[in-house]
Amino acid sequence: MKENIMPAIRLTLVCLVFFCGIYTLIVLGLAQFTPSKGGGETVNENGKKYYANVGQKFTEDQYFWSRPSAVDYNAAGAAGSNKGPSNPDYLKTVQQRTDTFLVHNPGIQKEDIPSDLVTASGSGLDPHISVQAARIQVKRIAAIRGINESRVQQLVIQSIEKPLLGLLGTERINVLKLNIALDQLK
């Protein structure tokens, strides 16, 4: 045991120095190259401050709906639901979300609803929806706002964020930014 205790203590100290100091400084240095300098992207609209990289709750019919949140959009409790796809409670929740979506979007078929409109993300705070999730809501929003569908569709196209470096991830749309642009559409 005496042979193992000193190497274990040294390894612990090296890990503490590296992961609490050096690694942290490397990540902080890399963050300085981002547009927000690692501080999160903020959006100021109508005297309110929003964070574009944290999911916001949009459930009014005149707006694009966000991805559901397992933590009711509370950033302090970011987490998934920890319920698997065969869990009866989870299936009931997804069915309720699907039924609600169908009531508010007549003419849409259940099989056409993108999964990101009825399932929460791993963090419960995903600020993005898929392009398909935005397009399926265009008809409802255009009708409620009295706007031509093609104008709303064009706004969706303009809001598409491309994958990182054109390779990593999929096309997506930030719901907060899209809804702010929608409010500015005359």
N, C-alpha and C positions, 0 to 999 in steps of 0.2 A: 504494500500500500504506500510506503514511503517513496517508492520509485515513481508512483503515478501522481502523487499529490502536487509536486512542484511543476511538472509539465502542464497539469490541469490549471493551476493558478496562473502560469505564464500565458497559456492559451486564452484564458478568460480575460486577462489584462490586455492582450493584443486585440482580442475581439472588441472589447469595450472602447479602446482607443480608435480602432478602425471604424466600427459601426456608429459610434456616438460622435466621433469627431471628423475623421477624414471623409467617410462616405457622405455624411451630412453636408460638408463643405462642397463636395463635388456636385451633389444634387442642387444645392443652392446656387452654385456657379452656373450650372447648365440652365437653371430657371431664369437667370438674368438675360438669356438670349430669347426668351419668349416675349410676345408683345406686352403682356401685363407684368413682366419682371417677377413672375412667380406669385403674384398677389391675387390671382383670380380675375376673371373678366367681368367688369361691372357695366351695367347699362342703367343710365338715368333717364327716366321717362315720367312726365307729369309730376315732378317733385319727389318721386320715389326712386330708391336705389335697388336694383335687382342684380343677382349674380347669374350670368348667362351659363355658367358651367354647373349649376345645380337645378334640378327639376323644379318647376313651378306648377301649381295646381290651376288648370284651366278646364272647367266643366260646363261653362255656358255655351249654348248652341251657336252663338255668334263668333266663337273662337275655335281655333284648332285645338283639339283635346290633347293633353299630354299623355305620356305613358303612365299607367297606374303606378302608384307608390305603395310599397309594403309598409312604409313607416309614415304615411300621410304627409309626405313632403317635409318631414322634420329632419333637417341636416344633422342635428345632434344625435339622432338615433339611426343613422344610415345603416341599413342592413336589408337583406332579402327576407323572405318569409320562412325559409328553411323547410318548406313543405314540398315534397316531391310531386311529380306529375300524376301519380296514382293516388295521392292523398284525397279522401272524399271532401274535406273542407276546402282544399285548394281548388278542386274541380267545381265545387259549388260557387266559389268566389269568381272563377273564370266564367262560369255560365251566367252569373248575375251581371258581370261586366258586359258579356256578349249580348244579353237580352236588353240591357240599357242602351247599348250602342245601336241595336237594331230599331228600338223604339224612336230614337232621336234621328235616325238616318233611314227613313223608309225607302224601300226599293233596293236596298243592299242585301245581298245574300250572306248567310252566316259563313259560308266557306270562303267568301271574298275578304273577310275582315283580317287584316294583318295581325299576327300574334302580338306585336308590340303594343297594340291598343287594348289588349285584355290581360296581358301578363306583366308583372312588375320586373324590373331589372334586378341584377344581383345586388346593387347598392340601394335600390329603392328610390334613387334620386337622379335617374338618367334624364338629362335635359333634351334629348333628341328623340325623334321618331323617324321611321323609315320614310322614304319618298312615297311608297305605296300607302302608308298610313295617312299622309297628308292629302294625297290625291283622292282618297276615298271619302274625305270630309268636305271636298270642294263644293259639291252640289248643295249640301245643307247650309253652308256658310253663305254662298252666293244667294240662295233663296231668302234667307233671314235678313241679310244686309241689303238686298235689292241691288246686287252688283252682278254684272255679266260673269258667267262662269269662266269664260276665257281670261278675264282680268285676274281672277283669283288663281286660276291655273298658272298664269304667267308669273304671279307672285311666288307661287310654290317653286317653280323652276328657278327663279332668281335666288331663292333661299337655300338651294341645295349646296351642301358642303361636300367637297370631293374627299376621297380617301387621302390619308397622310402620304405624301410623296407619290400620290397616284397609285399606290400599291397596298397600303396597310389599312384595312377596314373596308367599310362600304359607304356609299353615298348616304347622307343623312341630313336632317333638317332640325335646327334648333327651334323649338316651339316658342320660346319667349321672343326671340328675334322675329320670327314669322308673324306672331300675333301683334307685335308692335308695328311692323310694316303694314299689316292688315288694317290696323286702326288709322294709319296715316294715308291709306288708300281712299281717295275721294271719288 
